[in-house]
Amino acid sequence: MWASWRSGRVITGVGLALWGLALFGLAWSAVMAQPPTSHQSSQATRPAEVVDVSRLQMLDYEIALLRAEIALRQGDRNAFLPAYEQLRRLPSISEFELRWQWVSEQAQRLNWLAVEPQTSSPNATVPRRTSGFVKAAMADRMTLVAPLSGELSPAGLALQQVLLNHYPHKVLSFVDTTGQRASALIPAIEATKADLLIILERRELTAQLAQHFHDQPAILFHPGRLLDPSFQRVLNPTYEQQAMAVKTWLEDQHYRQITWLQWRGASIQVLNRVNLELGKNLQPLEVESNAQLNDLVAQRFGHQESQARQNWLARVIDRPLTGMGRSRQDQTRVVFYGPMEQAMLLRPLLEYHQQDLPIFWIPSELPDVAFFNLSLARWQTTNALLPSHFLANLSQESTLSSEDGLFFALGEVMVELIRRSAQPLPDQFDTEFGRVWVSERGEFSLGQQWYRLNRGLEPLDSLNSQTR
């Protein structure tokens, strides 16, 4: 062997493998050529060969599927197509059905499966045709459809300013939706001949426009009823972002019993989504005033129930009983979904009733940045779920209101969505306003982060031991 290597006649690994397979084939043929013994005959009905073939098919399928997935993520169409064609020829396997669907949907979204025309020269390069949201990064004409006057204009003007800052070389059009119906807006939008639409409006109007322009790349800043991830990106509702953050945190904390307090008028959708994700049925205690908040905490955690049990027992045994009431000890944490002013009252109320439970505050509305900064020194150990754009405004000492700051942040996310338009879904990326997630359905959302408020503001990731 050494001499062969020295003389350059090398037996490669492939050659050795083929040689071994050939010997194996001869041995197998010899075995198959022998008549079956009585033991072999009794086992003839066992599906040994079928099991082996099935495993080989599954292995071939998964290898081709991995090649296709890797090629998709690397944007390599030439590597993708052979793997995709192999998958189409192989029998479908139920264990990989969802992955196969994802691969097919992404390939269609990128228009990688389109038949390309033959060129006169076999060596000529055929430019890959693209369609759908993939074209967003190449858009020359962009149209913002949003309220640019009136009470709702700050949000629309924030997006307008972001577009002007980032795309001075593009043809930008701005359609004011204030007081307009879809029937009047549609021809105005069509006249701009936009390659990319950005729509910021109420749910109903957004849905109508999204339906009419369903085959045009669009970013919708309000979830419409129609969603085609091939052409659209849709802002995930805030309540879903909050619910997923709450669900993840509660799971990490090995929750048991939770008291959920909810301010009157706050959306029930957060709790509904949490219950759906956890498979639980958490029931809210609705709070309508500061006085009622005090009463609810007293009823839930105070001595009243203990005193009532003591009085009942005294009547049963017909003897007076003396002793101190005992506060409730079966709850593990308190979640409050409501405004900041009431969230700040919870810790003193719980301490009064001898409770040291972790408090998790989910803002039903974001406070003013300046007011929140001034109040930081007054907080007493409360964990708050705050959106990344709000924290960015705090760190920058921004003078923007919460709503304006939100839409400036979303505008920057919009720019990144456009830049990454050809990326397969799902996707995630970091921005100065936090991490952005884009689901396989084309819904994008800005990250939410837990913070510990205790005479200051601190990320909660490093404080797990203090919240258990």
ABEGO torsion letter per residue (X at the ends): XAAAAAAGBBBBAAAAAAAAAAAAAAAAAAAAABBBBAAAAAAAABBAAAAAAAAAAAAAAAAAAAAAAAAAAAGBAAAAAAAAAAAAABBBBAAAAAAAAAAAAAAAAAGAABBBBBBABAABBBBBBBBEAAAAAABABBBBBBBABEAAAAAAAAAAAAAAAABAABBBBBBBABGBBAAAAAAAAAAAGBABBBBBBBAAAAAAAAAAAAABBBBBABBBABBBAAABBBBBBAAAAAAAAAAAAAAAAGBBBBBBBBBBGBBAAAAAAAAAAAGBBBBBBBBABAAAAAAAAAAAABAAAAAAAAAAAAAAAGBBBBEBBBBBAABABBBBBEBAAAAAAAAAAAAAAGBABBBBBBBABBBBAAAAAAAAAABBGBBBBBBAAAAAAAAAGBABBAAAAAAAAAAAAAAAAAAAAABBOBBBBBBAAEBBBBBAAGBBBBBBBBBBBBGEBBBAAAAAAAAX
